Amino acid sequence: MGHSKWYYLNKDNNIMKKNIHLFWLLASAIIGCDQKNNDEFDDSSSWRSIQTRILTPKCANCHVAGSSFAEQSGLILTEDVGYAETVSQNVKNAAAQKDGLEMVGTQGLPSVYKSFFWEKINYPDEDHFYNDHPNYGSLMPLGGDPLTNGELEFIRQWIVAGAPKDGKVVDLKVLEDTRRYQRPAFRPLEKPTQGYQLKLGPFEVAPNFNREFFVYQQVGNPTDVYVKRVEIEMRSGSHHFLIYNFRANTPASVMPKEGLVRDIWDANGGFLMQNAIAMQYHTFFGGTQWPRLNYTFPEGVALKMPANSGFDLNSHYVNRSKEKIIGEVYANLHTVDKSQVKYEAGILDLNNTNIFLPPNQKTTLQKSFTFNKQTRIAMLFSHAHQLMSEFKVFVEGGANNGKMIYYADDWEHPPILSFNDPLILEAGTKLRLEATYNNNTNQAVSFGLTADDEMMILFGYYY
């Protein structure tokens, strides 16, 4: 039987030749693709592997000369200066300086535990990072996926080997571990030892539904207090959680009843105008689009929370599945004694509602905001919806004229940019918001509250 089959397959020599030719064409194409991909990387040394495989594609787009990210961190990671900027360099972060850290040392294993660079990329140790070092800023890459287990181990072994510029000191096979750190399941926050806790839920979000609602809660502070740290934890599925104050001129008739859940949309997706009226009197206090936030104000800065404060808590969940999901939110407001407060923080809430996006095209919108007195900005983050492809913030005027100080390309989890040294805007300086949207639908889109509408907001803190 085997002999007959072999004879049958080879009796037409032309067909066989064609098959062999096609096989080699396919094989050559596959080999060529692999070779092209490999050519993108320089593995002449372990450092070059780190630079071309990790830093250039995942870090250097932000850590480039002249960017606010590079100036804040004191670290440029482009290929021309990456090594010189990283190894045996001092750190700019004041808290890390105080702890005796350097960027990357050359003393082998001890340098792992003294490396600020390692602290910033080591996502699996995020509880230690945020709980023990609240003034170290954010884990990196900012707004992106954590490095893979293999990438982290490759960098760790390189540091243990003395962080050399030349020589292959780590096996490239380490990079084959492409697993990535996943945050642990939602865990309720413990109440702060000094401060107040706000909570929403658990609550249901129906299948294929945008659920956004408000709940007014009294904090329970009989006197003025000062918030030094804001900590938020949410179940998955949240688009955002925002904490709002009410303006002083809010009519008594508009003030909501405490504890009442005020949905913005009914079960059929109809807009509930009576529950949205209060929004025109809101002022931003805090919030995030990340499942977890742990933000600490700069040294000597805190946010005043007046006596008997009440907040309108705004949760927005987007459920695109066929099953209901459960939402839940915790927010801890950690306070400090007034004696520790040198500067009172202010709220930055720059909002462009003049949005019109024609169907099937890209649109870039701009709006500038003028600062009438010297302002020190401590933190920034953007807020937009799913059509946003880029969100940029530029300085107009002053020493930083023309400089882009903020960039986001992820509408769901925009970067939270914390300034170790405040961004100083002199009187008369402007911030220009520039957002690009790709409306790939057949309908025009304008400003609105659902994920299918659009927004263009810059939140933050200043003093």
C-alpha positions as CSV (number, residue, x, y, z in Angstrom):
1,M,0.0,0.0,0.0
2,G,2.8,2.4,0.9
3,H,4.7,1.7,-2.3
4,S,1.5,2.3,-4.4
5,K,0.9,5.6,-2.7
6,W,4.4,6.7,-3.3
7,Y,4.2,5.8,-7.0
8,Y,0.9,7.7,-7.3
9,L,2.3,10.8,-5.8
10,N,5.3,10.8,-8.1
11,K,3.9,9.7,-11.4
12,D,3.3,13.3,-12.4
13,N,6.8,14.8,-12.1
14,N,5.6,18.3,-13.1
15,I,3.1,18.4,-10.3
16,M,5.7,17.3,-7.8
17,K,8.1,20.0,-9.0
18,K,5.4,22.6,-8.7
19,N,4.6,21.4,-5.2
20,I,8.3,21.6,-4.2
21,H,8.6,25.1,-5.7
22,L,5.5,26.3,-3.8
23,F,6.8,24.7,-0.5
24,W,10.1,26.6,-0.8
25,L,8.4,29.8,-1.6
26,L,6.3,29.5,1.5
27,A,9.2,28.4,3.6
28,S,11.3,31.3,2.3
29,A,8.5,33.8,3.1
30,I,8.2,32.5,6.7
31,I,12.0,32.5,7.2
32,G,12.1,36.0,5.6
33,C,9.4,37.3,8.0
34,D,11.2,35.9,11.0
35,Q,14.5,37.3,9.8
36,K,12.9,40.7,9.4
37,N,11.4,40.7,12.9
38,N,14.8,39.6,14.3
39,D,16.5,42.4,12.4
40,E,14.5,44.9,14.4
41,F,16.5,44.0,17.5
42,D,20.2,44.4,18.4
43,D,21.3,41.5,20.6
44,S,25.0,42.3,20.4
45,S,24.9,42.8,24.2
46,S,22.4,42.3,27.0
47,W,22.1,46.0,27.3
48,R,21.3,46.4,23.6
49,S,18.6,43.7,23.9
50,I,17.1,45.7,26.7
51,Q,17.3,48.9,24.7
52,T,15.9,47.6,21.4
53,R,13.5,45.0,22.7
54,I,12.1,46.8,25.7
55,L,13.0,50.5,26.2
56,T,12.7,51.7,22.6
57,P,9.2,50.2,21.8
58,K,7.7,50.6,25.3
59,C,9.4,53.5,27.1
60,A,11.3,55.9,24.8
61,N,8.1,57.3,23.2
62,C,7.5,59.2,26.5
63,H,11.1,59.4,27.8
64,V,12.4,61.4,24.9
65,A,14.5,64.7,25.2
66,G,12.3,67.7,25.8
67,S,9.2,65.8,27.0
68,S,7.6,66.6,30.3
69,F,7.9,62.9,31.2
70,A,11.7,63.0,30.7
71,E,12.1,66.2,32.6
72,Q,10.0,65.0,35.5
73,S,11.9,61.8,35.9
74,G,15.3,63.1,34.8
75,L,15.5,60.1,32.5
76,I,15.8,59.9,28.7
77,L,15.6,56.4,27.2
78,T,16.2,56.9,23.5
79,E,18.9,54.7,22.0
80,D,21.5,57.5,21.7
81,V,21.7,58.2,25.5
82,G,19.7,55.4,27.2
83,Y,22.7,53.7,28.9
84,A,24.3,56.9,30.1
85,E,21.1,58.2,31.5
86,T,20.3,55.0,33.3
87,V,23.4,53.4,34.9
88,S,25.1,55.0,37.9
89,Q,22.8,58.1,37.7
90,N,21.2,59.9,40.5
91,V,17.4,60.1,40.7
92,K,15.3,63.2,40.6
93,N,12.4,62.0,42.8
94,A,13.0,63.6,46.2
95,A,11.5,60.6,48.2
96,A,13.7,58.1,46.3
97,Q,16.8,60.4,46.9
98,K,16.0,60.4,50.6
99,D,15.8,56.6,50.6
100,G,19.2,56.4,49.0
101,L,18.2,55.0,45.6
102,E,20.0,55.5,42.3
103,M,18.6,54.8,38.9
104,V,20.6,51.6,38.3
105,G,23.7,50.7,40.2
106,T,26.6,48.4,39.2
107,Q,27.2,46.6,42.5
108,G,25.3,43.4,41.5
109,L,22.5,42.0,43.6
110,P,22.5,44.9,46.2
111,S,21.8,47.3,43.3
112,V,18.5,45.6,42.6
113,Y,17.3,46.8,46.0
114,K,18.7,50.2,45.6
115,S,17.4,50.8,42.0
116,F,14.7,53.3,41.5
117,F,14.4,52.1,37.9
118,W,13.6,48.6,39.1
119,E,11.1,49.9,41.7
120,K,9.2,51.7,38.9
121,I,8.9,48.8,36.5
122,N,8.3,46.0,39.0
123,Y,4.5,45.7,38.7
124,P,4.3,42.4,40.6
125,D,5.3,44.3,43.7
126,E,2.8,47.0,43.3
127,D,1.3,46.7,46.8
128,H,4.8,47.4,48.3
129,F,5.3,50.2,45.8
130,Y,2.1,52.1,46.5
131,N,1.8,51.4,50.2
132,D,5.4,51.8,51.3
133,H,6.4,54.5,48.7
134,P,3.4,56.7,48.0
135,N,5.7,59.5,46.8
136,Y,7.5,57.5,44.2
137,G,4.9,58.4,41.5
138,S,3.4,55.8,39.2
139,L,4.5,52.4,38.1
140,M,5.8,52.2,34.5
141,P,5.1,52.0,31.6
142,L,2.6,54.7,32.4
143,G,-0.9,53.8,31.0
144,G,0.4,50.7,29.3
145,D,0.7,47.0,30.0
146,P,3.2,45.9,32.6
147,L,6.4,44.4,31.2
148,T,6.3,40.6,30.7
149,N,7.7,38.3,33.3
150,G,10.6,37.5,30.9
151,E,11.4,41.2,30.3
152,L,11.5,41.9,34.0
153,E,13.6,38.9,34.7
154,F,16.0,39.8,31.9
155,I,16.5,43.3,33.4
156,R,16.8,41.9,36.9
157,Q,19.5,39.5,35.9
158,W,21.3,42.2,34.0
159,I,21.4,44.4,37.1
160,V,22.6,41.4,39.2
161,A,25.4,41.0,36.6
162,G,26.6,44.5,37.2
163,A,24.5,46.3,34.6
164,P,27.3,46.2,31.9
165,K,27.0,48.1,28.6
166,D,28.9,45.4,26.8
167,G,28.8,41.6,26.9
168,K,26.0,39.0,26.8
169,V,25.3,38.4,30.5
170,V,21.7,37.2,30.3
171,D,20.3,34.3,28.1
172,L,17.8,35.6,25.5
173,K,15.6,32.5,26.4
174,V,14.6,34.4,29.5
175,L,12.5,36.7,27.3
176,E,10.4,33.7,26.1
177,D,8.3,34.0,29.3
178,T,5.6,36.3,27.9
179,R,3.3,35.9,30.8
180,R,2.3,39.2,32.3
181,Y,1.4,40.3,35.8
182,Q,-2.3,40.5,36.4
183,R,-3.7,42.5,39.2
184,P,-5.3,40.5,41.9
185,A,-9.1,40.3,42.1
186,F,-11.0,43.3,43.5
187,R,-10.3,43.7,47.2
188,P,-12.3,46.1,49.4
189,L,-10.2,48.8,51.0
190,E,-9.7,48.9,54.7
191,K,-10.8,52.2,56.3
192,P,-7.9,54.7,56.7
193,T,-6.4,55.1,60.2
194,Q,-6.8,58.9,59.7
195,G,-9.4,60.0,57.3
196,Y,-12.7,58.9,55.7
197,Q,-14.1,56.2,53.5
198,L,-16.7,56.5,50.7
199,K,-18.4,53.5,49.2
200,L,-20.8,52.6,46.4
201,G,-22.4,49.2,45.9
202,P,-22.3,46.4,45.2
203,F,-24.7,47.2,42.4
204,E,-25.8,45.5,39.2
205,V,-25.0,46.6,35.6
206,A,-27.4,45.0,33.0
207,P,-26.1,43.2,29.9
208,N,-25.0,45.5,27.0
209,F,-25.7,48.6,29.1
210,N,-24.1,51.8,30.1
211,R,-24.9,52.4,33.7
212,E,-24.1,55.8,35.1
213,F,-25.5,57.2,38.3
214,F,-24.9,59.6,41.2
215,V,-25.3,59.1,45.0
216,Y,-24.9,62.0,47.4
217,Q,-23.0,61.1,50.6
218,Q,-22.1,63.1,53.7
219,V,-18.5,62.6,54.7
220,G,-19.1,63.1,58.5
221,N,-16.3,65.6,59.2
222,P,-17.4,68.1,61.9
223,T,-14.4,70.4,61.2
224,D,-12.2,71.4,58.2
225,V,-9.8,68.6,57.3
226,Y,-7.0,68.3,54.8
227,V,-6.7,65.4,52.4
228,K,-3.1,64.2,51.7
229,R,-3.8,61.0,49.8
230,V,-6.7,59.7,47.7
231,E,-7.0,55.9,47.3
232,I,-9.7,54.3,45.1
233,E,-10.4,50.6,44.3
234,M,-13.1,49.4,41.9
235,R,-14.4,46.2,40.5
236,S,-13.7,45.6,36.8
237,G,-16.0,47.1,34.2
238,S,-15.8,50.7,35.4
239,H,-15.3,53.5,32.9
240,H,-14.8,56.1,35.7
241,F,-15.4,57.1,39.2
242,L,-15.6,60.8,40.1
243,I,-16.1,62.7,43.3
244,Y,-17.8,66.0,43.0
245,N,-18.4,68.9,45.3
246,F,-21.3,71.4,44.8
247,R,-20.8,75.0,44.0
248,A,-21.7,77.6,46.7
249,N,-24.6,78.9,44.6
250,T,-26.3,75.6,44.2
251,P,-30.1,76.0,44.8
252,A,-31.5,74.1,47.7
253,S,-34.0,72.6,45.3
254,V,-31.2,71.0,43.3
255,M,-29.3,69.4,46.2
256,P,-30.0,65.7,46.1
257,K,-31.3,63.5,48.9
258,E,-28.5,61.7,50.7
259,G,-28.2,58.0,49.7
260,L,-30.6,58.2,46.8
261,V,-29.4,56.4,43.7
262,R,-30.0,58.7,40.7
263,D,-29.5,56.8,37.4
264,I,-28.8,58.9,34.3
265,W,-30.4,56.3,32.0
266,D,-33.5,54.2,32.5
267,A,-33.7,50.5,31.7
268,N,-34.4,51.3,28.0
269,G,-31.6,53.7,27.6
270,G,-33.8,56.8,28.0
271,F,-32.1,59.9,29.4
272,L,-33.4,60.9,32.9
273,M,-33.0,64.7,32.8
274,Q,-34.2,65.2,36.3
275,N,-31.2,63.2,37.6
276,A,-28.7,65.1,35.5
277,I,-29.7,68.7,36.5
278,A,-27.3,68.7,39.5
279,M,-24.3,68.2,37.1
280,Q,-24.3,71.9,36.1
281,Y,-23.4,72.7,39.8
282,H,-20.6,70.2,40.2
283,T,-17.0,70.9,40.9
284,F,-14.4,68.1,40.6
285,F,-12.8,66.9,43.8
286,G,-11.1,63.6,42.8
287,G,-11.5,60.4,40.7
288,T,-9.9,58.1,38.2
289,Q,-10.5,55.9,35.2
290,W,-8.1,53.3,36.5
291,P,-9.4,50.3,38.5
292,R,-7.1,51.5,41.2
293,L,-5.7,54.9,42.2
294,N,-3.3,55.7,45.0
295,Y,-2.3,59.4,44.7
296,T,-0.4,61.3,47.3
297,F,0.0,65.1,47.1
298,P,3.5,66.6,47.0
299,E,5.2,67.4,50.3
300,G,3.5,70.1,52.2
301,V,0.4,70.1,49.9
302,A,-3.1,68.9,50.8
303,L,-6.6,69.4,49.6
304,K,-9.0,71.2,52.0
305,M,-12.3,69.5,52.8
306,P,-14.6,71.9,54.6
307,A,-16.5,71.0,57.7
308,N,-19.6,68.9,57.1
309,S,-18.7,68.1,53.5
310,G,-20.9,66.1,51.2
311,F,-19.9,64.6,47.9
312,D,-21.9,63.5,44.8
313,L,-20.3,60.2,43.9
314,N,-20.5,59.4,40.1
315,S,-19.9,55.9,38.9
316,H,-20.0,54.9,35.3
317,Y,-19.8,51.2,34.3
318,V,-19.8,49.9,30.7
319,N,-21.0,46.3,30.3
320,R,-20.7,45.0,26.8
321,S,-21.2,41.4,27.7
322,K,-24.4,39.3,27.5
323,E,-24.5,38.8,31.3
324,K,-25.0,41.2,34.1
325,I,-21.9,42.3,36.1
326,I,-21.5,43.6,39.6
327,G,-19.9,47.0,40.2
328,E,-18.5,48.3,43.5
329,V,-16.3,51.3,44.5
330,Y,-14.3,52.2,47.5
331,A,-12.6,55.6,48.0
332,N,-10.4,56.5,51.0
333,L,-9.5,60.1,51.8
334,H,-6.4,60.0,54.0
335,T,-6.0,63.2,56.0
336,V,-3.2,65.0,57.8
337,D,-3.0,67.6,60.5
338,K,-3.3,71.2,59.3
339,S,0.2,71.9,60.8
340,Q,1.7,69.7,58.1
341,V,0.0,71.7,55.3
342,K,2.1,74.5,53.7
343,Y,0.1,74.9,50.5
344,E,-3.6,74.3,49.9
345,A,-4.3,72.4,46.7
346,G,-6.8,73.6,44.1
347,I,-8.8,71.7,41.5
348,L,-8.1,71.8,37.8
349,D,-11.2,71.1,35.6
350,L,-10.7,72.3,32.0
351,N,-13.7,71.2,29.9
352,N,-14.4,71.7,26.2
353,T,-18.1,70.9,25.5
354,N,-18.0,72.3,21.9
355,I,-17.6,69.0,20.2
356,F,-18.8,68.0,16.8
357,L,-17.3,65.0,15.0
358,P,-18.5,64.3,11.5
359,P,-19.1,60.7,10.5
360,N,-16.3,58.5,9.0
361,Q,-13.4,61.0,9.5
362,K,-10.8,62.1,11.9
363,T,-11.2,65.4,13.7
364,T,-8.8,67.4,15.9
365,L,-10.2,69.9,18.4
366,Q,-8.3,72.5,20.3
367,K,-9.2,74.8,23.2
368,S,-6.9,77.0,25.3
369,F,-7.3,78.1,28.9
370,T,-5.5,81.1,30.4
371,F,-4.0,81.2,34.0
372,N,-4.3,84.6,35.5
373,K,-1.8,84.1,38.3
374,Q,1.2,81.9,38.9
375,T,0.1,78.3,39.2
376,R,2.0,75.2,40.2
377,I,0.5,72.1,38.7
378,A,1.0,68.9,40.6
379,M,-1.1,66.3,38.6
380,L,-2.9,65.9,35.3
381,F,-5.1,63.3,33.6
382,S,-7.4,63.5,30.7
383,H,-11.0,62.3,30.2
384,A,-12.6,61.3,26.9
385,H,-14.6,58.5,25.3
386,Q,-14.0,55.7,22.9
387,L,-13.4,57.7,19.7
388,M,-10.5,59.6,21.1
389,S,-7.2,58.5,19.6
390,E,-4.8,61.1,21.0
391,F,-5.1,63.7,23.8
392,K,-2.3,66.3,24.0
393,V,-1.7,69.3,26.3
394,F,0.7,72.1,25.3
395,V,2.0,75.2,27.1
396,E,1.4,78.5,25.4
397,G,3.7,81.3,26.7
398,G,6.4,81.5,29.3
399,A,9.6,79.4,29.6
400,N,7.8,76.3,28.4
401,N,6.1,77.8,25.3
402,G,5.2,75.2,22.8
403,K,6.1,72.2,25.0
404,M,3.8,69.2,25.1
405,I,3.4,68.4,28.8
406,Y,0.9,65.6,28.6
407,Y,0.0,62.8,26.2
408,A,-2.6,60.0,26.2
409,D,-3.6,57.5,23.5
410,D,-5.8,55.3,25.8
411,W,-9.3,56.7,26.4
412,E,-10.1,54.0,29.0
413,H,-7.0,54.3,31.2
414,P,-5.3,57.6,30.4
415,P,-2.0,58.2,32.2
416,I,-2.1,60.0,35.5
417,L,0.9,62.4,35.3
418,S,2.3,63.4,38.7
419,F,4.9,66.1,38.8
420,N,7.7,65.5,41.3
421,D,8.6,69.2,40.8
422,P,5.5,71.2,40.0
423,L,4.9,72.5,36.5
424,I,5.0,76.3,37.0
425,L,2.8,78.4,34.8
426,E,3.4,82.2,35.1
427,A,0.5,84.6,35.0
428,G,-0.9,84.9,31.4
429,T,0.3,81.4,30.4
430,K,-2.1,79.1,28.7
431,L,-2.7,75.4,28.5
432,R,-3.9,74.2,25.1
433,L,-5.9,71.0,24.9
434,E,-5.7,69.2,21.6
435,A,-7.7,66.0,21.1
436,T,-8.0,63.9,18.0
437,Y,-11.0,61.6,17.4
438,N,-11.5,58.9,14.8
439,N,-15.3,58.8,14.2
440,N,-15.5,55.6,12.3
441,T,-19.3,55.5,12.6
442,N,-22.0,56.6,10.1
443,Q,-23.4,59.1,12.6
444,A,-22.1,62.5,13.8
445,V,-21.0,62.5,17.4
446,S,-21.2,65.4,19.8
447,F,-20.6,66.1,23.5
448,G,-22.5,63.8,25.8
449,L,-22.5,61.5,28.8
450,T,-22.5,58.0,27.3
451,A,-19.5,56.1,26.0
452,D,-21.0,56.6,22.5
453,D,-20.8,60.4,22.9
454,E,-17.6,62.3,23.4
455,M,-15.9,64.5,26.0
456,M,-12.7,66.5,26.2
457,I,-11.7,67.3,29.8
458,L,-8.4,67.8,31.6
459,F,-8.5,67.2,35.3
460,G,-5.8,67.7,37.9
461,Y,-4.5,69.5,41.0
462,Y,-2.5,72.7,41.4
463,Y,-1.3,75.0,44.2
